[in-house]
Amino acid sequence: MKKIFLTLALAALSSSAFAGGYRVALQGVRQAALGGNSTTLARDASVAFYNPAGLAFVDAKLSIAAGVFGVKSEAKWQDPQTLNKAVTDNGLSTPIYLAVSYKPTDDLAVGLSVTTPFGSSLTWPNDWENRSNITEIELQAFNVQPTVAYKFTEWFSVGAGFIYTHGSATMKKVQTVAGNDIGLELEDDDAHGLGFNIGTMFRPTEKWNVALAYRSNVDAKANYGTVTWNNVPSGLSTNPTFQTSQWSTVLPLPSEFVVGTSYKVTPKLELFGEVSWQNWTRYKDLSIILQNPETGYQQESVSVKNWKDNTIFRIGAEYTFNDMIQGRIGYYHDESPVPSQYWSSETPSTDNNAFTAGLGFSFKNGFMLDLYGAFVNGQERYIHNVDQDFRGDVKLKAFNFGLGLAYNIK
């Protein structure tokens, strides 16, 4: 019995770290509408998260950018042999961002950004076949990043930022034992970690931009999460596992290296392209310690993950209709880092294809308004988790939308 519930705890925590096996790439509405292309978009302060060097090219003494997104996702599972199936009923996830930059001189820029690069909302039916693995998860993680950038010449800049990550999560699941549905709820509101990002930006010509950016690994440490057991049979109430009330772990968040470029084909049309590599290979296993602080009892267990690095390809285009209105379209392909034998229902990952679009409105007073919408289509895949003996066909989809505001003072 102890092994069963330790395994459940381990499985739940992976999703709190990885939000379904992918990073939520929604830290700028204009960027999202262009298929996620971001490292060369130095229009306002939101570039700090993607490429800190871009702040030096923002054409404003003071720049303020903020936005909110809505993400409505759905995961489907079906066993091809028994035809048993389940569909998630997920709540609306709402990533946000806020960024401010200031130029004390023409070449030096400093800034601060607050973003939510990891987050998810996932709810499977309480009576579905894999309810012992997960029924519900809610995650929210914030990055706070002070940044500095310097433009050495009119065509070259360098920037760096310090990252502080703070997150909270709630996970629930149900295990039927001797006719009793025993519930397990894990909560933590103080996971935290440190990291950094660096970047460079080049402008070989007035039409052409090139950028390189790197965001480091972050180890988010959770030390005082709470463990709550529900409906434990009286015959098991003295088991040390069911008397644990705290858990601790280190949640590894991946590094990311991005190469991006943009080119102005005509005064009205600009094209974008980007490749991103994410270091999921470091997620080889996850160690969890359940503990009873009153008795000193603790139990450590390790869950093997063996995820792999993945690559994301992005393209986008922006067309300026007039001085006020811009139209944007984009596409990206995101490869799943999760092997079939380690796939889990709290991290329902597939290869994704996303189609994005948006509109931008620029006003003479320096105020800008951006709108965004996207459809994310996950490619159907067959999975077989050997540890849980859970298998089936899975498919994902999501609808995203966003509203962004920016204000530049020259």
C-alpha positions as a Markdown table, in Angstrom:
| # | Residue | x | y | z |
|---|---|---|---|---|
| 1 | Met | 0.0 | 0.0 | 0.0 |
| 2 | Lys | 2.9 | 2.4 | 0.8 |
| 3 | Lys | 4.4 | 1.8 | -2.6 |
| 4 | Ile | 1.0 | 2.6 | -4.4 |
| 5 | Phe | 0.6 | 6.0 | -2.8 |
| 6 | Leu | 4.2 | 7.0 | -3.1 |
| 7 | Thr | 4.0 | 6.3 | -6.8 |
| 8 | Leu | 0.9 | 8.4 | -7.0 |
| 9 | Ala | 2.6 | 11.3 | -5.4 |
| 10 | Leu | 5.6 | 11.0 | -7.7 |
| 11 | Ala | 3.4 | 11.0 | -10.8 |
| 12 | Ala | 1.5 | 14.0 | -9.8 |
| 13 | Leu | 4.5 | 16.2 | -9.2 |
| 14 | Ser | 5.9 | 15.8 | -12.7 |
| 15 | Ser | 3.0 | 17.8 | -14.1 |
| 16 | Ser | 3.4 | 20.6 | -11.7 |
| 17 | Ala | 6.9 | 21.1 | -13.0 |
| 18 | Phe | 6.2 | 20.7 | -16.7 |
| 19 | Ala | 2.7 | 21.7 | -17.3 |
| 20 | Gly | 1.9 | 18.8 | -19.5 |
| 21 | Gly | 5.4 | 18.3 | -20.9 |
| 22 | Tyr | 5.7 | 21.7 | -22.5 |
| 23 | Arg | 6.5 | 25.3 | -21.6 |
| 24 | Val | 3.6 | 27.7 | -22.0 |
| 25 | Ala | 5.1 | 30.1 | -24.6 |
| 26 | Leu | 2.7 | 33.0 | -24.0 |
| 27 | Gln | 4.7 | 36.0 | -22.7 |
| 28 | Gly | 3.8 | 38.5 | -25.4 |
| 29 | Val | 0.6 | 38.8 | -27.5 |
| 30 | Arg | 2.3 | 40.1 | -30.6 |
| 31 | Gln | 4.9 | 37.3 | -30.4 |
| 32 | Ala | 2.2 | 34.6 | -29.9 |
| 33 | Ala | 0.3 | 35.8 | -33.0 |
| 34 | Leu | 3.5 | 35.4 | -35.0 |
| 35 | Gly | 3.7 | 31.7 | -34.2 |
| 36 | Gly | 5.8 | 32.3 | -31.1 |
| 37 | Asn | 8.6 | 34.1 | -32.9 |
| 38 | Ser | 10.0 | 36.5 | -30.3 |
| 39 | Thr | 13.8 | 37.0 | -30.1 |
| 40 | Thr | 14.0 | 39.8 | -32.7 |
| 41 | Leu | 10.7 | 41.6 | -31.7 |
| 42 | Ala | 12.2 | 44.7 | -30.0 |
| 43 | Arg | 9.1 | 46.9 | -30.2 |
| 44 | Asp | 8.4 | 47.1 | -26.4 |
| 45 | Ala | 9.5 | 45.8 | -23.0 |
| 46 | Ser | 8.0 | 42.3 | -23.4 |
| 47 | Val | 11.1 | 41.2 | -25.4 |
| 48 | Ala | 13.0 | 41.0 | -22.1 |
| 49 | Phe | 11.7 | 37.5 | -21.3 |
| 50 | Tyr | 12.5 | 36.1 | -24.8 |
| 51 | Asn | 15.8 | 38.0 | -25.4 |
| 52 | Pro | 17.1 | 40.5 | -22.9 |
| 53 | Ala | 19.4 | 42.1 | -25.6 |
| 54 | Gly | 16.3 | 43.3 | -27.4 |
| 55 | Leu | 15.7 | 45.9 | -24.7 |
| 56 | Ala | 18.6 | 48.0 | -26.0 |
| 57 | Phe | 16.8 | 48.3 | -29.4 |
| 58 | Val | 13.4 | 49.3 | -28.0 |
| 59 | Asp | 12.8 | 52.8 | -29.4 |
| 60 | Ala | 11.5 | 54.4 | -26.2 |
| 61 | Lys | 12.8 | 56.0 | -23.1 |
| 62 | Leu | 10.1 | 54.2 | -21.1 |
| 63 | Ser | 8.2 | 51.1 | -22.3 |
| 64 | Ile | 5.4 | 49.3 | -20.4 |
| 65 | Ala | 3.8 | 46.1 | -21.8 |
| 66 | Ala | 1.1 | 43.9 | -20.2 |
| 67 | Gly | -1.2 | 41.2 | -21.4 |
| 68 | Val | -3.5 | 38.3 | -20.5 |
| 69 | Phe | -4.2 | 35.0 | -22.3 |
| 70 | Gly | -6.9 | 32.4 | -22.1 |
| 71 | Val | -6.1 | 28.7 | -22.8 |
| 72 | Lys | -8.8 | 26.2 | -23.1 |
| 73 | Ser | -7.4 | 22.7 | -23.6 |
| 74 | Glu | -8.9 | 19.2 | -23.9 |
| 75 | Ala | -7.3 | 15.7 | -23.8 |
| 76 | Lys | -9.0 | 12.6 | -25.0 |
| 77 | Trp | -8.0 | 9.0 | -24.2 |
| 78 | Gln | -9.4 | 5.7 | -25.4 |
| 79 | Asp | -8.3 | 2.1 | -25.0 |
| 80 | Pro | -8.5 | 0.5 | -28.5 |
| 81 | Gln | -9.2 | -2.9 | -27.1 |
| 82 | Thr | -11.9 | -2.3 | -24.4 |
| 83 | Leu | -13.1 | 1.0 | -26.0 |
| 84 | Asn | -13.1 | 2.6 | -22.6 |
| 85 | Lys | -12.6 | 6.4 | -22.9 |
| 86 | Ala | -12.3 | 9.6 | -21.0 |
| 87 | Val | -12.2 | 13.3 | -21.8 |
| 88 | Thr | -10.9 | 16.1 | -19.6 |
| 89 | Asp | -13.0 | 19.0 | -18.5 |
| 90 | Asn | -10.3 | 21.6 | -18.0 |
| 91 | Gly | -10.8 | 25.0 | -16.5 |
| 92 | Leu | -9.6 | 28.1 | -18.3 |
| 93 | Ser | -5.8 | 28.8 | -17.8 |
| 94 | Thr | -4.9 | 32.5 | -17.8 |
| 95 | Pro | -1.2 | 33.2 | -18.3 |
| 96 | Ile | -0.2 | 36.8 | -17.8 |
| 97 | Tyr | 2.8 | 39.1 | -18.3 |
| 98 | Leu | 3.9 | 42.5 | -17.3 |
| 99 | Ala | 7.2 | 44.2 | -18.4 |
| 100 | Val | 8.7 | 47.6 | -17.9 |
| 101 | Ser | 12.0 | 49.0 | -19.4 |
| 102 | Tyr | 13.8 | 52.3 | -19.0 |
| 103 | Lys | 16.7 | 53.8 | -20.8 |
| 104 | Pro | 18.9 | 56.1 | -18.7 |
| 105 | Thr | 21.1 | 56.6 | -21.8 |
| 106 | Asp | 20.5 | 55.9 | -25.5 |
| 107 | Asp | 22.6 | 52.6 | -25.3 |
| 108 | Leu | 21.8 | 51.3 | -21.9 |
| 109 | Ala | 18.4 | 49.7 | -20.9 |
| 110 | Val | 17.2 | 48.3 | -17.6 |
| 111 | Gly | 13.9 | 46.4 | -17.1 |
| 112 | Leu | 11.8 | 44.1 | -15.0 |
| 113 | Ser | 9.4 | 41.5 | -16.2 |
| 114 | Val | 6.8 | 39.2 | -14.5 |
| 115 | Thr | 5.6 | 36.2 | -16.5 |
| 116 | Thr | 4.0 | 32.8 | -16.1 |
| 117 | Pro | 6.1 | 30.4 | -18.3 |
| 118 | Phe | 4.7 | 27.2 | -16.6 |
| 119 | Gly | 1.1 | 26.6 | -15.8 |
| 120 | Ser | -1.8 | 24.2 | -16.4 |
| 121 | Ser | -5.4 | 23.3 | -15.5 |
| 122 | Leu | -6.4 | 19.6 | -16.0 |
| 123 | Thr | -9.4 | 17.7 | -14.8 |
| 124 | Trp | -10.1 | 14.0 | -15.6 |
| 125 | Pro | -13.4 | 12.4 | -14.6 |
| 126 | Asn | -13.4 | 11.1 | -11.0 |
| 127 | Asp | -14.4 | 7.6 | -12.1 |
| 128 | Trp | -12.2 | 7.2 | -15.1 |
| 129 | Glu | -9.9 | 4.2 | -15.6 |
| 130 | Asn | -6.6 | 5.9 | -14.6 |
| 131 | Arg | -8.0 | 8.0 | -11.6 |
| 132 | Ser | -5.4 | 6.5 | -9.4 |
| 133 | Asn | -2.8 | 8.5 | -11.3 |
| 134 | Ile | -4.6 | 11.8 | -11.5 |
| 135 | Thr | -8.0 | 13.4 | -11.4 |
| 136 | Glu | -7.2 | 17.1 | -11.1 |
| 137 | Ile | -4.2 | 19.4 | -11.2 |
| 138 | Glu | -3.9 | 23.2 | -10.9 |
| 139 | Leu | -0.5 | 24.9 | -11.4 |
| 140 | Gln | 0.7 | 28.4 | -11.5 |
| 141 | Ala | 4.4 | 29.5 | -11.7 |
| 142 | Phe | 5.7 | 33.0 | -11.9 |
| 143 | Asn | 9.1 | 34.2 | -13.2 |
| 144 | Val | 10.4 | 37.6 | -11.9 |
| 145 | Gln | 13.2 | 38.8 | -14.0 |
| 146 | Pro | 15.3 | 42.0 | -13.6 |
| 147 | Thr | 17.2 | 42.7 | -16.8 |
| 148 | Val | 20.0 | 44.9 | -18.2 |
| 149 | Ala | 21.0 | 45.4 | -21.9 |
| 150 | Tyr | 23.7 | 47.5 | -23.6 |
| 151 | Lys | 23.9 | 48.4 | -27.3 |
| 152 | Phe | 27.6 | 48.6 | -28.3 |
| 153 | Thr | 26.9 | 49.7 | -31.8 |
| 154 | Glu | 23.9 | 50.6 | -33.9 |
| 155 | Trp | 23.8 | 47.0 | -35.0 |
| 156 | Phe | 24.8 | 44.9 | -32.0 |
| 157 | Ser | 23.6 | 44.5 | -28.4 |
| 158 | Val | 24.0 | 42.1 | -25.4 |
| 159 | Gly | 21.6 | 41.6 | -22.5 |
| 160 | Ala | 21.3 | 39.4 | -19.4 |
| 161 | Gly | 18.6 | 38.8 | -16.8 |
| 162 | Phe | 18.3 | 37.2 | -13.4 |
| 163 | Ile | 15.4 | 34.8 | -12.9 |
| 164 | Tyr | 13.5 | 34.1 | -9.7 |
| 165 | Thr | 10.8 | 31.4 | -10.1 |
| 166 | His | 7.9 | 31.0 | -7.6 |
| 167 | Gly | 5.1 | 28.5 | -8.0 |
| 168 | Ser | 2.1 | 26.8 | -6.4 |
| 169 | Ala | 0.3 | 23.6 | -7.3 |
| 170 | Thr | -2.6 | 21.4 | -6.2 |
| 171 | Met | -3.0 | 17.8 | -7.3 |
| 172 | Lys | -5.7 | 15.2 | -6.6 |
| 173 | Lys | -6.3 | 11.5 | -7.3 |
| 174 | Val | -8.4 | 8.6 | -6.1 |
| 175 | Gln | -7.4 | 5.0 | -5.2 |
| 176 | Thr | -9.9 | 2.3 | -4.5 |
| 177 | Val | -8.8 | 0.0 | -1.8 |
| 178 | Ala | -11.0 | -2.8 | -0.3 |
| 179 | Gly | -14.1 | -0.9 | -1.6 |
| 180 | Asn | -13.0 | 2.4 | -0.2 |
| 181 | Asp | -12.1 | 5.4 | -2.4 |
| 182 | Ile | -9.0 | 6.9 | -0.7 |
| 183 | Gly | -8.3 | 10.4 | -1.8 |
| 184 | Leu | -4.8 | 12.0 | -1.9 |
| 185 | Glu | -4.3 | 15.7 | -2.2 |
| 186 | Leu | -0.9 | 17.4 | -2.6 |
| 187 | Glu | -0.5 | 21.1 | -2.2 |
| 188 | Asp | 2.4 | 23.6 | -2.2 |
| 189 | Asp | 2.4 | 27.3 | -2.5 |
| 190 | Asp | 6.1 | 28.0 | -2.0 |
| 191 | Ala | 8.2 | 26.2 | -4.7 |
| 192 | His | 11.1 | 28.4 | -5.8 |
| 193 | Gly | 14.3 | 28.4 | -7.8 |
| 194 | Leu | 16.9 | 30.7 | -9.4 |
| 195 | Gly | 18.2 | 31.0 | -13.0 |
| 196 | Phe | 19.3 | 33.4 | -15.6 |
| 197 | Asn | 18.9 | 34.3 | -19.3 |
| 198 | Ile | 21.3 | 35.9 | -21.8 |
| 199 | Gly | 21.0 | 37.1 | -25.4 |
| 200 | Thr | 22.5 | 39.0 | -28.3 |
| 201 | Met | 20.8 | 40.8 | -31.1 |
| 202 | Phe | 22.3 | 41.8 | -34.5 |
| 203 | Arg | 21.1 | 44.1 | -37.2 |
| 204 | Pro | 23.3 | 43.5 | -40.2 |
| 205 | Thr | 21.1 | 45.8 | -42.3 |
| 206 | Glu | 18.0 | 47.9 | -41.7 |
| 207 | Lys | 15.8 | 45.1 | -43.0 |
| 208 | Trp | 17.5 | 42.1 | -41.4 |
| 209 | Asn | 17.6 | 41.1 | -37.7 |
| 210 | Val | 19.3 | 38.0 | -36.1 |
| 211 | Ala | 19.1 | 37.0 | -32.4 |
| 212 | Leu | 20.5 | 34.3 | -30.1 |
| 213 | Ala | 19.0 | 33.7 | -26.6 |
| 214 | Tyr | 19.6 | 31.2 | -23.8 |
| 215 | Arg | 17.5 | 30.6 | -20.7 |
| 216 | Ser | 19.1 | 28.4 | -18.0 |
| 217 | Asn | 17.8 | 25.4 | -16.2 |
| 218 | Val | 15.9 | 26.2 | -12.9 |
| 219 | Asp | 15.6 | 23.8 | -10.1 |
| 220 | Ala | 12.4 | 24.7 | -8.2 |
| 221 | Lys | 12.6 | 23.4 | -4.6 |
| 222 | Ala | 9.5 | 22.5 | -2.7 |
| 223 | Asn | 10.2 | 21.9 | 0.9 |
| 224 | Tyr | 7.0 | 22.3 | 2.9 |
| 225 | Gly | 4.1 | 21.0 | 0.7 |
| 226 | Thr | 1.1 | 19.5 | 2.5 |
| 227 | Val | -0.2 | 16.0 | 2.1 |
| 228 | Thr | -3.8 | 15.3 | 2.9 |
| 229 | Trp | -5.4 | 11.8 | 3.0 |
| 230 | Asn | -9.2 | 11.3 | 2.7 |
| 231 | Asn | -11.3 | 8.3 | 3.6 |
| 232 | Val | -8.5 | 6.1 | 4.9 |
| 233 | Pro | -9.9 | 2.7 | 6.2 |
| 234 | Ser | -9.4 | 2.4 | 10.0 |
| 235 | Gly | -7.3 | -0.8 | 9.4 |
| 236 | Leu | -4.8 | 1.3 | 7.6 |
| 237 | Ser | -4.9 | 4.5 | 9.7 |
| 238 | Thr | -1.8 | 3.5 | 11.7 |
| 239 | Asn | 0.3 | 2.8 | 8.5 |
| 240 | Pro | 3.2 | 5.4 | 8.6 |
| 241 | Thr | 2.5 | 6.3 | 5.0 |
| 242 | Phe | -1.0 | 7.6 | 5.7 |
| 243 | Gln | 0.3 | 9.6 | 8.6 |
| 244 | Thr | 2.6 | 11.7 | 6.5 |
| 245 | Ser | 1.6 | 15.3 | 6.1 |
| 246 | Gln | 4.5 | 17.0 | 4.2 |
| 247 | Trp | 6.5 | 16.3 | 1.1 |
| 248 | Ser | 9.6 | 17.8 | -0.5 |
| 249 | Thr | 11.3 | 17.6 | -3.9 |
| 250 | Val | 13.3 | 19.4 | -6.4 |
| 251 | Leu | 11.4 | 20.1 | -9.7 |
| 252 | Pro | 13.7 | 20.5 | -12.7 |
| 253 | Leu | 12.6 | 23.1 | -15.3 |
| 254 | Pro | 14.4 | 22.9 | -18.6 |
| 255 | Ser | 16.9 | 25.3 | -20.3 |
| 256 | Glu | 16.1 | 26.7 | -23.7 |
| 257 | Phe | 18.3 | 27.9 | -26.6 |
| 258 | Val | 16.7 | 29.9 | -29.4 |
| 259 | Val | 18.0 | 31.2 | -32.8 |
| 260 | Gly | 15.7 | 33.7 | -34.5 |
| 261 | Thr | 15.7 | 35.9 | -37.5 |
| 262 | Ser | 13.4 | 38.4 | -39.3 |
| 263 | Tyr | 13.5 | 40.1 | -42.6 |
| 264 | Lys | 11.5 | 43.0 | -44.0 |
| 265 | Val | 10.7 | 41.9 | -47.6 |
| 266 | Thr | 8.9 | 45.2 | -48.3 |
| 267 | Pro | 8.2 | 48.3 | -46.2 |
| 268 | Lys | 4.9 | 46.6 | -45.3 |
| 269 | Leu | 5.8 | 42.9 | -45.0 |
| 270 | Glu | 8.1 | 41.3 | -42.5 |
| 271 | Leu | 8.8 | 37.6 | -42.2 |
| 272 | Phe | 10.0 | 35.7 | -39.1 |
| 273 | Gly | 11.6 | 32.3 | -38.4 |
| 274 | Glu | 12.9 | 30.7 | -35.2 |
| 275 | Val | 14.2 | 27.4 | -33.9 |
| 276 | Ser | 14.1 | 26.5 | -30.2 |
| 277 | Trp | 15.9 | 23.6 | -28.4 |
| 278 | Gln | 14.6 | 22.6 | -24.9 |
| 279 | Asn | 16.7 | 20.6 | -22.5 |
| 280 | Trp | 14.1 | 18.0 | -21.3 |
| 281 | Thr | 16.9 | 15.3 | -21.2 |
| 282 | Arg | 17.8 | 16.5 | -17.6 |
| 283 | Tyr | 14.4 | 15.1 | -16.5 |
| 284 | Lys | 15.7 | 11.6 | -16.0 |
| 285 | Asp | 13.9 | 10.9 | -12.7 |
| 286 | Leu | 12.1 | 12.6 | -9.9 |
| 287 | Ser | 12.8 | 12.0 | -6.2 |
| 288 | Ile | 10.0 | 12.6 | -3.7 |
| 289 | Ile | 10.2 | 12.5 | 0.1 |
| 290 | Leu | 7.0 | 12.1 | 2.1 |
| 291 | Gln | 7.5 | 12.8 | 5.8 |
| 292 | Asn | 5.8 | 13.1 | 9.2 |
| 293 | Pro | 7.4 | 16.1 | 11.0 |
| 294 | Glu | 6.1 | 14.9 | 14.4 |
| 295 | Thr | 7.7 | 11.4 | 14.3 |
| 296 | Gly | 10.6 | 12.1 | 12.0 |
| 297 | Tyr | 9.4 | 9.3 | 9.6 |
| 298 | Gln | 10.2 | 9.8 | 6.0 |
| 299 | Gln | 10.1 | 7.7 | 2.8 |
| 300 | Glu | 11.9 | 8.5 | -0.4 |
| 301 | Ser | 10.9 | 7.1 | -3.7 |
| 302 | Val | 12.2 | 7.7 | -7.3 |
| 303 | Ser | 10.2 | 7.7 | -10.5 |
| 304 | Val | 12.1 | 7.2 | -13.7 |
| 305 | Lys | 11.2 | 9.6 | -16.5 |
| 306 | Asn | 13.9 | 9.6 | -19.2 |
| 307 | Trp | 12.4 | 12.4 | -21.2 |
| 308 | Lys | 14.3 | 13.6 | -24.3 |
| 309 | Asp | 15.2 | 17.0 | -25.7 |
| 310 | Asn | 12.7 | 18.5 | -28.1 |
| 311 | Thr | 12.8 | 21.1 | -30.9 |
| 312 | Ile | 10.2 | 23.7 | -31.9 |
| 313 | Phe | 10.1 | 25.3 | -35.3 |
| 314 | Arg | 8.3 | 28.6 | -35.8 |
| 315 | Ile | 7.4 | 30.8 | -38.8 |
| 316 | Gly | 5.4 | 34.0 | -38.9 |
| 317 | Ala | 4.5 | 37.1 | -41.0 |
| 318 | Glu | 3.3 | 40.6 | -40.2 |
| 319 | Tyr | 1.7 | 42.9 | -42.8 |
| 320 | Thr | 1.2 | 46.6 | -42.1 |
| 321 | Phe | -2.0 | 47.7 | -43.8 |
| 322 | Asn | -1.6 | 51.4 | -42.7 |
| 323 | Asp | 0.0 | 53.5 | -40.0 |
| 324 | Met | -2.5 | 52.1 | -37.5 |
| 325 | Ile | -3.3 | 48.4 | -38.3 |
| 326 | Gln | -1.1 | 45.4 | -38.6 |
| 327 | Gly | -2.1 | 41.8 | -39.5 |
| 328 | Arg | -0.2 | 38.7 | -38.2 |
| 329 | Ile | -0.2 | 35.0 | -38.9 |
| 330 | Gly | 2.1 | 32.2 | -37.7 |
| 331 | Tyr | 2.7 | 28.5 | -37.3 |
| 332 | Tyr | 4.8 | 26.3 | -35.1 |
| 333 | His | 5.5 | 22.6 | -34.7 |
| 334 | Asp | 6.3 | 21.4 | -31.2 |
| 335 | Glu | 7.8 | 17.9 | -30.7 |
| 336 | Ser | 6.8 | 16.0 | -27.6 |
| 337 | Pro | 9.6 | 15.2 | -25.2 |
| 338 | Val | 7.8 | 12.3 | -23.5 |
| 339 | Pro | 8.5 | 8.7 | -24.7 |
| 340 | Ser | 5.5 | 6.4 | -24.9 |
| 341 | Gln | 6.7 | 4.1 | -22.1 |
| 342 | Tyr | 6.9 | 7.0 | -19.7 |
| 343 | Trp | 3.8 | 8.9 | -20.8 |
| 344 | Ser | 1.4 | 9.8 | -18.0 |
| 345 | Ser | -2.1 | 11.2 | -17.8 |
| 346 | Glu | -1.0 | 14.2 | -15.7 |
| 347 | Thr | 1.4 | 15.1 | -18.5 |
| 348 | Pro | -0.7 | 14.3 | -21.6 |
| 349 | Ser | 2.0 | 15.2 | -24.2 |
| 350 | Thr | 1.8 | 14.8 | -28.0 |
| 351 | Asp | 3.5 | 16.4 | -31.0 |
| 352 | Asn | 1.6 | 19.7 | -31.6 |
| 353 | Asn | 0.9 | 21.8 | -34.6 |
| 354 | Ala | -0.4 | 25.3 | -33.9 |
| 355 | Phe | -1.9 | 27.9 | -36.3 |
| 356 | Thr | -1.9 | 31.5 | -35.0 |
| 357 | Ala | -3.3 | 34.9 | -36.1 |
| 358 | Gly | -3.7 | 38.4 | -34.7 |
| 359 | Leu | -4.2 | 42.1 | -35.2 |
| 360 | Gly | -2.2 | 45.0 | -33.9 |
| 361 | Phe | -3.3 | 48.6 | -33.5 |
| 362 | Ser | -0.8 | 51.5 | -33.1 |
| 363 | Phe | -1.8 | 54.9 | -32.0 |
| 364 | Lys | 0.0 | 58.2 | -32.4 |
| 365 | Asn | 0.3 | 58.7 | -28.7 |
| 366 | Gly | 2.6 | 55.6 | -28.3 |
| 367 | Phe | -0.2 | 53.3 | -27.2 |
| 368 | Met | -0.5 | 49.9 | -28.8 |
| 369 | Leu | -3.2 | 47.2 | -28.7 |
| 370 | Asp | -2.7 | 43.6 | -29.7 |
| 371 | Leu | -5.2 | 40.7 | -30.2 |
| 372 | Tyr | -4.4 | 37.0 | -30.7 |
| 373 | Gly | -6.1 | 33.7 | -31.4 |
| 374 | Ala | -4.7 | 30.2 | -32.0 |
| 375 | Phe | -5.7 | 26.6 | -32.6 |
| 376 | Val | -3.3 | 23.9 | -31.2 |
| 377 | Asn | -3.8 | 20.5 | -32.7 |
| 378 | Gly | -2.1 | 17.5 | -31.0 |
| 379 | Gln | -1.2 | 14.6 | -33.3 |
| 380 | Glu | -2.9 | 11.4 | -32.1 |
| 381 | Arg | -0.4 | 8.9 | -30.6 |
| 382 | Tyr | -0.5 | 5.4 | -29.0 |
| 383 | Ile | 1.0 | 5.3 | -25.5 |
| 384 | His | 1.9 | 2.4 | -23.1 |
| 385 | Asn | 3.2 | 3.4 | -19.7 |
| 386 | Val | 4.9 | 0.2 | -18.6 |
| 387 | Asp | 5.0 | 1.1 | -14.8 |
| 388 | Gln | 1.3 | 1.8 | -14.6 |
| 389 | Asp | 0.3 | -0.7 | -17.3 |
| 390 | Phe | -1.8 | 2.0 | -18.8 |
| 391 | Arg | -2.2 | 2.2 | -22.6 |
| 392 | Gly | -4.4 | 3.7 | -25.3 |
| 393 | Asp | -4.7 | 6.3 | -28.0 |
| 394 | Val | -4.5 | 10.0 | -26.9 |
| 395 | Lys | -5.2 | 13.2 | -28.7 |
| 396 | Leu | -5.0 | 16.9 | -27.5 |
| 397 | Lys | -6.4 | 20.2 | -28.7 |
| 398 | Ala | -6.4 | 23.7 | -27.4 |
| 399 | Phe | -7.9 | 27.1 | -28.2 |
| 400 | Asn | -5.9 | 30.2 | -27.1 |
| 401 | Phe | -6.7 | 33.9 | -27.2 |
| 402 | Gly | -5.0 | 37.0 | -25.8 |
| 403 | Leu | -5.2 | 40.7 | -25.3 |
| 404 | Gly | -2.0 | 42.8 | -25.0 |
| 405 | Leu | -1.4 | 46.5 | -24.3 |
| 406 | Ala | 1.9 | 48.5 | -24.6 |
| 407 | Tyr | 2.8 | 52.1 | -24.1 |
| 408 | Asn | 6.1 | 53.7 | -25.3 |
| 409 | Ile | 7.3 | 57.1 | -24.3 |
| 410 | Lys | 10.1 | 58.4 | -26.5 |
